[in-house]
């Protein structure tokens, strides 16, 4: 039986899109799953390119839409579990040891973060799978805090299926305009990075002010 391939005029010729297209052309659903598993492990690989392209491939008959959704979600879970185990291997002791070497941070900051994760970890893992940039990173603290594996896999599967479905179906419906999805999600990713940078800058500013006040108070007490 002849297998369709992505039509030459629309198929990306190079870059990440070309690499993903080759994987899907060659391996079908498993190729899309492999690409997304690698995207989880290496966040610079953009899901906003791989997933809509997979949806476009489904529209071209390279693979079925069901196969696209199942394999990309499986790839997401496999990649997330690998990062979870990195968190397990890192462990709390190593994390605290690394944290203590960082400038401008306190152990109490990490303790508060752990307390927050203990209260909100379920929501963080589920919703984190739908937030660009943090989609992959959220798996590491889940491993550090030893979230039960069945719970982690369930939450990751649900969150990944929602994110993947939106992007795959967008590519499927948009056809050869699938790359429009990447443009909008790319803007969202940039907004997330900017917000994180602003939050980090605010944190550093507060810490530096606190350090300047401490010697001033010490001199006053003397």
Backbone bond lengths (Angstrom), bond angles and torsions (degrees), N, CA, C in turn:
res aa  C-N    CA-C-N  psi(-1)  N-CA   C-N-CA  omega(-1)  CA-C   N-CA-C  phi
1 X - - - 1.469 - - 1.521 108.66 -
2 X 1.296 117.33 133.56 1.465 121.81 -177.43 1.526 109.99 -77.02
3 X 1.311 116.24 129.62 1.461 120.46 177.19 1.519 109.26 -96.60
4 X 1.349 114.51 131.56 1.456 119.17 177.32 1.517 110.35 -67.87
5 X 1.306 115.29 153.08 1.465 120.76 171.94 1.514 108.17 -124.59
6 X 1.325 116.71 164.71 1.453 119.35 178.36 1.523 109.36 -61.95
7 X 1.319 115.78 130.84 1.467 121.07 -177.02 1.527 110.04 -56.59
8 X 1.299 116.18 134.22 1.468 121.68 -173.64 1.524 114.31 -53.38
9 X 1.359 119.65 -44.28 1.464 117.82 -177.48 1.518 113.43 -62.71
10 X 1.364 116.91 -31.34 1.459 118.87 -177.06 1.513 112.54 -94.57
11 X 1.313 117.65 -18.97 1.450 119.34 -174.42 1.525 111.32 -70.78
12 X 1.351 117.33 126.82 1.457 119.46 178.25 1.515 110.42 -62.06
13 X 1.311 116.53 138.90 1.463 120.15 -173.53 1.521 113.02 -91.66
14 X 1.323 117.00 -25.71 1.456 118.19 -175.71 1.521 110.50 -148.54
15 X 1.330 116.26 -174.74 1.448 121.00 179.10 1.517 112.23 70.11
16 X 1.327 114.92 -166.44 1.470 121.03 -178.38 1.521 110.84 -63.58
17 X 1.332 117.13 -39.69 1.463 120.18 179.70 1.524 111.11 -62.77
18 X 1.336 116.37 -41.39 1.462 119.82 178.06 1.517 111.88 -65.19
19 X 1.335 116.15 -40.36 1.467 121.01 177.96 1.531 110.32 -62.73
20 X 1.345 116.78 -45.58 1.464 120.75 179.92 1.528 111.01 -65.27
21 X 1.329 116.39 -40.50 1.464 120.46 179.18 1.528 110.76 -61.70
22 X 1.330 116.51 -41.18 1.469 120.33 178.36 1.523 110.93 -63.07
23 X 1.341 116.32 -41.71 1.467 119.63 179.40 1.526 111.25 -62.19
24 X 1.331 115.56 -45.25 1.468 119.72 -178.72 1.519 110.38 -67.96
25 X 1.335 117.43 -40.88 1.463 121.12 177.70 1.522 111.44 -60.46
26 X 1.334 115.68 -42.36 1.465 120.79 -174.06 1.519 112.77 -79.47
27 X 1.355 116.02 -41.52 1.467 119.84 -170.69 1.522 113.69 -114.37
28 X 1.333 117.61 -8.13 1.457 119.64 -178.68 1.522 111.48 69.26
29 X 1.344 116.52 -137.23 1.455 122.18 -178.86 1.518 113.81 -55.22
30 X 1.352 118.63 -48.36 1.465 118.93 178.68 1.526 112.97 -57.94
31 X 1.325 117.75 -32.58 1.458 120.46 177.37 1.516 111.51 -66.04
32 X 1.334 116.22 -40.78 1.466 120.17 176.75 1.527 109.90 -64.85
33 X 1.341 116.70 -40.37 1.463 120.74 178.09 1.512 111.89 -62.94
34 X 1.332 116.61 -41.95 1.469 121.00 178.69 1.526 110.67 -63.00
35 X 1.326 116.35 -42.71 1.470 120.12 -179.94 1.521 111.11 -61.16
36 X 1.339 117.15 -41.38 1.458 120.42 -178.86 1.527 111.27 -74.04
37 X 1.332 117.82 -33.76 1.470 119.69 175.41 1.523 109.85 -61.34
38 X 1.326 116.60 -42.72 1.465 121.15 178.65 1.534 110.71 -68.36
39 X 1.333 116.51 -34.35 1.475 120.27 177.88 1.522 110.66 -62.51
40 X 1.345 116.88 -35.59 1.461 120.17 177.53 1.523 111.45 -66.87
41 X 1.321 115.83 -38.67 1.467 120.11 -177.52 1.517 112.03 -79.83
42 X 1.325 116.52 -28.35 1.466 121.51 -179.23 1.530 108.26 -127.35
43 X 1.356 117.30 83.62 1.471 121.24 -174.58 1.523 116.09 -50.56
44 X 1.365 120.08 -27.08 1.465 117.06 176.53 1.531 113.49 -59.24
45 X 1.343 117.54 -21.65 1.467 119.58 172.95 1.529 106.98 -73.21
46 X 1.318 119.41 116.95 1.465 121.05 -170.44 1.531 114.08 -85.94
47 X 1.326 116.35 121.88 1.465 119.77 175.71 1.523 110.33 -65.70
48 X 1.347 117.04 -25.61 1.465 119.40 -179.34 1.521 112.51 -70.13
49 X 1.340 117.49 -10.17 1.459 121.87 171.81 1.526 109.82 -98.90
50 X 1.314 116.59 -47.65 1.467 121.23 -173.65 1.523 112.24 -65.70
51 X 1.329 117.61 -44.47 1.469 120.49 -174.55 1.535 112.95 -70.62
52 X 1.342 119.89 -48.59 1.472 118.04 176.65 1.530 112.28 -62.30
53 X 1.323 116.66 -35.33 1.462 119.94 177.70 1.527 110.37 -63.33
54 X 1.340 116.42 -39.08 1.466 120.27 176.77 1.521 110.54 -64.39
55 X 1.343 116.96 -39.25 1.469 120.34 176.31 1.519 111.47 -63.54
56 X 1.330 116.39 -40.44 1.465 120.83 176.85 1.522 110.48 -62.28
57 X 1.352 115.52 -42.12 1.471 119.92 178.43 1.526 110.89 -61.24
58 X 1.348 116.26 -37.69 1.470 119.71 177.43 1.522 110.38 -64.61
59 X 1.324 116.18 -39.18 1.458 119.90 177.57 1.516 112.60 -65.15
60 X 1.349 116.52 -27.24 1.462 121.72 179.05 1.531 112.10 -86.22
61 X 1.336 116.48 -3.22 1.462 120.01 179.20 1.513 114.61 85.02
62 X 1.345 117.63 10.53 1.467 120.23 178.24 1.521 110.08 -67.64
63 X 1.327 117.05 -35.59 1.458 123.67 175.10 1.516 107.28 -151.23
64 X 1.326 116.83 165.31 1.462 119.43 -179.64 1.526 109.59 -80.21
65 X 1.322 115.62 158.35 1.457 120.19 179.14 1.529 110.63 -63.46
66 X 1.336 116.28 -39.19 1.470 120.31 177.57 1.519 110.77 -61.47
67 X 1.313 116.28 -44.33 1.469 120.91 178.76 1.526 110.52 -61.13
68 X 1.338 116.26 -41.36 1.462 120.18 179.78 1.519 110.93 -60.30
69 X 1.333 117.24 -44.97 1.467 121.19 -177.91 1.524 111.80 -70.62
70 X 1.331 116.25 -42.41 1.474 119.89 -178.18 1.527 110.90 -65.81
71 X 1.319 116.53 -48.39 1.468 119.57 -174.98 1.525 112.72 -71.25
72 X 1.336 117.36 -37.76 1.472 118.00 178.41 1.527 110.78 -68.13
73 X 1.328 116.94 -36.63 1.467 119.44 177.86 1.522 110.52 -68.92
74 X 1.316 117.20 -40.03 1.465 120.39 176.17 1.532 110.17 -61.49
75 X 1.328 116.63 -42.63 1.466 120.39 178.03 1.516 111.67 -61.64
76 X 1.340 116.73 -39.95 1.461 120.86 177.75 1.518 111.03 -60.77
77 X 1.326 116.23 -44.43 1.472 120.96 -178.23 1.522 110.37 -66.19
78 X 1.338 117.07 -43.85 1.470 120.39 179.59 1.527 110.53 -60.31
79 X 1.326 117.14 -46.36 1.462 120.56 178.81 1.520 111.84 -63.24
80 X 1.336 117.02 -40.33 1.464 121.26 -179.86 1.525 111.23 -66.25
81 X 1.333 116.93 -39.84 1.473 120.57 179.08 1.529 110.46 -64.59
82 X 1.324 117.19 -38.08 1.468 120.40 177.32 1.536 110.14 -61.04
83 X 1.340 117.03 -42.52 1.461 120.64 178.31 1.528 111.33 -69.52
84 X 1.316 116.53 -34.60 1.466 121.25 175.61 1.529 109.79 -57.72
85 X 1.338 117.00 -44.61 1.457 120.75 -178.69 1.530 111.77 -70.85
86 X 1.327 117.06 -27.10 1.463 119.43 171.90 1.525 109.24 -63.26
87 X 1.338 115.67 -41.55 1.459 120.42 176.43 1.520 111.92 -63.32
88 X 1.332 116.57 -40.31 1.476 120.67 177.75 1.522 110.32 -62.59
89 X 1.326 116.48 -45.63 1.475 120.99 -178.65 1.526 111.03 -67.20
90 X 1.334 116.33 -35.53 1.457 119.46 176.56 1.521 110.15 -63.04
91 X 1.335 116.29 -51.04 1.457 121.33 175.04 1.521 113.93 70.88
92 X 1.336 115.52 163.70 1.462 120.83 -177.20 1.525 111.72 -66.87
93 X 1.323 117.42 -40.67 1.467 120.00 -176.56 1.522 111.31 -62.03
94 X 1.342 116.58 -48.19 1.463 119.94 179.11 1.527 110.59 -65.52
95 X 1.330 116.37 -38.49 1.456 120.09 179.66 1.528 110.70 -61.22
96 X 1.325 116.25 -45.04 1.467 119.86 178.65 1.527 111.08 -65.36
97 X 1.335 116.23 -39.38 1.472 119.69 179.29 1.528 110.71 -62.87
98 X 1.347 116.73 -42.24 1.464 120.53 177.87 1.526 110.60 -67.18
99 X 1.328 116.22 -40.96 1.463 121.65 -177.25 1.532 111.00 -61.75
100 X 1.340 115.82 -39.94 1.464 120.21 -177.63 1.529 112.31 -66.44
101 X 1.318 117.03 -21.37 1.465 120.58 178.99 1.524 113.09 -84.84
102 X 1.316 116.33 -12.71 1.462 120.00 -177.58 1.523 110.26 -80.12
103 X 1.338 116.50 142.41 1.467 119.17 177.53 1.525 111.41 -75.36
104 X 1.322 115.36 152.90 1.469 122.68 170.84 1.527 114.41 67.00
105 X 1.324 118.48 15.06 1.463 119.74 177.88 1.526 108.95 -122.82
106 X 1.320 115.53 157.10 1.457 121.72 178.45 1.525 109.57 -122.56
107 X 1.327 114.59 153.13 1.469 118.97 177.41 1.518 110.41 -60.22
108 X 1.320 116.25 -32.77 1.468 120.11 -179.39 1.531 111.46 -63.45
109 X 1.352 117.20 -29.45 1.470 120.29 176.93 1.522 110.28 -62.98
110 X 1.334 115.92 -44.69 1.458 120.74 -179.50 1.526 110.29 -68.00
111 X 1.323 116.22 -37.69 1.464 119.72 178.91 1.524 110.74 -63.09
112 X 1.335 115.76 -41.91 1.475 119.20 178.02 1.526 111.17 -65.27
113 X 1.340 115.85 -37.83 1.464 119.62 177.50 1.523 110.65 -62.34
114 X 1.321 116.45 -42.52 1.470 120.44 177.99 1.526 111.30 -62.94
115 X 1.333 115.72 -41.56 1.469 119.36 178.79 1.526 110.57 -63.03
116 X 1.346 114.97 -39.95 1.470 118.83 178.32 1.524 110.68 -63.94
117 X 1.333 116.75 -42.79 1.459 119.90 -178.61 1.525 110.59 -66.27
118 X 1.338 116.24 -35.58 1.471 119.63 178.65 1.528 110.38 -62.02
119 X 1.338 116.49 -35.35 1.472 120.24 -179.57 1.526 112.77 -83.57
120 X 1.335 116.56 -37.21 1.469 120.09 -170.02 1.530 113.50 -120.61
121 X 1.329 118.10 12.37 1.463 120.99 -175.52 1.517 113.76 -58.11
122 X 1.326 116.64 -37.19 1.471 120.38 -179.67 1.523 110.66 -60.47
123 X 1.331 115.78 -49.63 1.475 119.96 179.08 1.531 111.11 -67.00
124 X 1.339 115.90 -36.70 1.470 119.63 -178.15 1.522 111.06 -62.90
125 X 1.331 117.20 -44.33 1.467 120.64 -179.26 1.523 110.62 -68.45
126 X 1.335 116.66 -43.31 1.468 120.27 -178.20 1.525 111.19 -65.69
127 X 1.328 116.79 -53.37 1.461 120.41 -176.84 1.522 111.89 -75.66
128 X 1.334 116.09 -29.15 1.464 119.89 179.41 1.517 112.46 -62.17
129 X 1.318 117.30 -28.02 1.463 120.88 178.44 1.531 112.12 -67.83
130 X 1.330 116.16 -11.09 1.464 120.06 -178.31 1.527 112.06 -112.01
131 X 1.337 116.53 12.80 1.462 120.84 -179.24 1.528 108.81 -114.35
132 X 1.335 117.86 118.61 1.472 119.46 178.51 1.519 110.71 -53.44
133 X 1.309 116.29 150.70 1.463 125.73 179.96 1.520 111.08 76.87
134 X 1.344 117.66 -51.36 1.465 120.60 -176.99 1.527 112.58 -85.38
135 X 1.330 117.74 -5.99 1.467 121.06 -178.19 1.523 111.52 -54.16
136 X 1.317 116.69 -43.84 1.456 120.96 -179.03 1.524 111.35 -84.30
137 X 1.326 116.57 -42.48 1.460 120.87 -172.05 1.521 113.22 -61.60
138 X 1.337 117.84 -30.21 1.460 120.82 -175.44 1.529 111.80 -63.63
139 X 1.322 117.89 -21.63 1.467 120.91 -178.62 1.526 112.03 -70.31
140 X 1.330 117.60 -28.20 1.467 120.77 -176.59 1.526 111.90 -68.17
141 X 1.358 119.66 -51.62 1.464 118.07 176.88 1.521 113.18 -62.81
142 X 1.325 117.43 -29.18 1.465 119.72 175.87 1.522 110.14 -61.97
143 X 1.342 116.43 -37.94 1.459 120.41 176.71 1.511 112.56 -71.69
144 X 1.340 116.16 -41.50 1.472 120.33 178.89 1.523 110.26 -59.28
145 X 1.338 116.19 -42.12 1.462 121.13 -177.96 1.531 112.76 -85.62
146 X 1.322 115.90 3.36 1.471 121.82 177.66 1.538 112.51 53.99
147 X 1.324 116.09 46.73 1.462 118.64 171.36 1.525 108.20 -56.45
148 X 1.340 119.22 135.85 1.473 120.09 -179.79 1.526 111.27 -52.56
149 X 1.327 116.01 130.62 1.461 120.33 -174.89 1.528 113.66 -55.93
150 X 1.356 119.80 -45.23 1.475 118.50 179.08 1.535 112.02 -58.13
151 X 1.331 116.53 -40.15 1.461 120.24 178.76 1.528 110.70 -66.38
152 X 1.323 116.16 -43.30 1.462 120.32 179.70 1.525 110.81 -61.01
153 X 1.330 117.08 -46.24 1.467 120.80 -179.00 1.527 110.80 -63.83
154 X 1.340 117.10 -41.24 1.469 120.25 179.99 1.528 110.75 -62.79
155 X 1.341 116.72 -48.63 1.464 120.47 -178.68 1.527 111.28 -65.08
156 X 1.332 116.50 -40.83 1.464 120.97 179.51 1.524 110.89 -65.30
157 X 1.325 116.43 -40.13 1.469 120.60 179.82 1.527 110.86 -63.92
158 X 1.329 116.46 -45.73 1.470 119.98 -178.71 1.526 110.54 -64.59
159 X 1.342 116.54 -49.99 1.462 120.19 -179.06 1.518 112.17 -62.18
160 X 1.339 116.32 -41.85 1.468 120.73 -179.60 1.520 111.36 -67.03
161 X 1.337 116.61 -40.17 1.464 119.96 -179.42 1.523 110.72 -62.58
162 X 1.337 116.77 -39.71 1.469 119.99 179.20 1.531 110.06 -65.09
163 X 1.341 116.34 -51.03 1.475 120.87 -179.68 1.523 111.09 -60.69
164 X 1.319 116.62 -48.04 1.460 120.73 -178.04 1.524 111.47 -63.66
165 X 1.332 116.50 -40.82 1.464 120.22 -178.20 1.523 111.08 -62.17
166 X 1.343 116.31 -44.01 1.471 119.81 -179.83 1.527 110.44 -59.29
167 X 1.328 117.08 -46.59 1.468 120.24 -175.62 1.530 112.51 -76.10
168 X 1.334 116.97 -40.08 1.474 119.95 179.29 1.531 110.00 -65.93
169 X 1.322 116.85 -45.94 1.470 119.79 -179.42 1.525 111.24 -66.34
170 X 1.327 116.93 -33.92 1.475 119.36 176.58 1.524 110.48 -61.99
171 X 1.341 116.39 -45.32 1.457 120.41 177.69 1.523 112.05 -64.04
172 X 1.328 115.97 -36.92 1.468 122.05 179.69 1.531 110.25 -64.01
173 X 1.333 116.09 -45.33 1.474 120.36 -177.22 1.530 112.38 -76.65
174 X 1.322 117.59 -33.86 1.461 120.41 -177.59 1.524 113.29 -78.46
175 X 1.335 117.12 -18.32 1.459 120.16 179.20 1.514 112.04 63.80
176 X 1.326 116.94 -131.01 1.459 119.15 -175.73 1.532 113.45 -72.56
177 X 1.347 116.41 3.37 1.467 120.90 172.38 1.533 110.56 -101.86
178 X 1.340 116.28 21.69 1.468 121.61 -177.92 1.525 112.91 -56.11
179 X 1.337 116.94 -28.16 1.466 119.57 -175.99 1.533 112.75 -69.58
180 X 1.347 117.31 -13.51 1.464 120.50 176.25 1.532 110.20 -60.97
181 X 1.336 116.42 -35.08 1.466 121.12 -179.81 1.523 110.30 -58.67
182 X 1.319 115.74 -45.28 1.457 120.55 -178.55 1.518 112.42 -61.29
183 X 1.334 115.75 -34.15 1.467 119.57 179.89 1.523 111.13 -64.27
184 X 1.344 116.16 -44.46 1.464 119.64 -178.70 1.524 111.95 -72.11
185 X 1.324 116.56 -43.02 1.468 119.18 178.81 1.520 109.84 -67.58
186 X 1.333 116.82 -33.47 1.458 120.24 176.44 1.525 111.32 -60.98
187 X 1.336 116.83 -39.49 1.467 120.65 176.65 1.522 110.59 -64.24
188 X 1.347 116.14 -40.54 1.460 120.52 177.39 1.524 110.87 -62.76
189 X 1.338 116.23 -41.73 1.466 120.55 178.65 1.525 110.63 -61.59
190 X 1.330 116.53 -43.25 1.466 120.05 178.98 1.530 110.62 -62.79
191 X 1.338 116.52 -39.36 1.464 120.25 179.16 1.530 110.55 -63.28
192 X 1.320 116.53 -40.48 1.470 120.70 178.31 1.523 110.54 -63.17
193 X 1.332 115.90 -44.12 1.474 120.38 179.43 1.524 110.80 -62.48
194 X 1.345 116.68 -42.72 1.466 120.92 179.84 1.528 110.41 -62.82
195 X 1.342 117.09 -45.06 1.468 120.92 178.86 1.522 111.35 -61.18
196 X 1.346 115.78 -41.86 1.467 119.71 178.70 1.526 110.44 -64.68
197 X 1.346 116.90 -39.60 1.466 120.64 179.41 1.528 110.75 -65.99
198 X 1.325 117.07 -40.50 1.467 121.17 178.05 1.527 110.20 -63.42
199 X 1.347 116.15 -44.39 1.462 120.10 178.86 1.526 110.98 -61.83
200 X 1.338 116.56 -41.57 1.460 120.78 178.69 1.530 111.00 -64.61
201 X 1.329 116.08 -42.94 1.473 120.41 179.40 1.530 110.38 -62.15
202 X 1.338 116.50 -41.59 1.464 120.65 178.86 1.530 110.58 -64.02
203 X 1.340 115.70 -41.45 1.468 120.58 179.00 1.527 110.74 -61.76
204 X 1.333 116.95 -47.20 1.469 121.41 -179.22 1.535 110.16 -63.15
205 X 1.346 116.79 -40.99 1.468 120.66 179.38 1.527 111.21 -60.78
206 X 1.328 116.11 -45.26 1.469 120.32 179.22 1.519 110.78 -62.53
207 X 1.329 116.46 -42.18 1.469 120.59 -179.63 1.537 110.85 -64.35
208 X 1.326 117.19 -43.67 1.467 120.70 -179.26 1.527 110.94 -64.78
209 X 1.332 117.00 -40.92 1.465 120.37 177.64 1.521 110.59 -63.09
210 X 1.347 114.85 -40.12 1.458 119.45 178.63 1.518 111.79 -62.75
211 X 1.319 117.27 -38.82 1.466 121.08 179.25 1.528 111.31 -68.63
212 X 1.335 116.65 -35.52 1.470 119.10 179.42 1.517 111.18 -70.95
213 X 1.349 115.62 -35.31 1.464 119.14 -179.65 1.523 111.50 -70.09
214 X 1.343 116.71 -34.68 1.468 120.59 -175.90 1.530 112.10 -59.86
215 X 1.357 120.56 -50.12 1.465 120.06 177.41 1.523 112.07 -62.76
216 X 1.349 116.45 -35.54 1.462 119.94 179.51 1.519 110.46 -62.95
217 X 1.320 117.32 -43.08 1.462 121.63 178.20 1.517 110.14 -65.22
218 X 1.351 116.49 -38.82 1.464 121.18 -179.65 1.530 110.39 -62.47
219 X 1.340 117.00 -43.51 1.464 120.22 179.37 1.526 111.01 -65.14
220 X 1.342 115.82 -38.52 1.460 120.19 179.83 1.524 111.35 -64.56
221 X 1.335 116.36 -39.36 1.460 120.85 179.69 1.519 111.45 -65.59
222 X 1.368 115.41 -35.77 1.471 119.20 178.90 1.534 110.58 -66.47
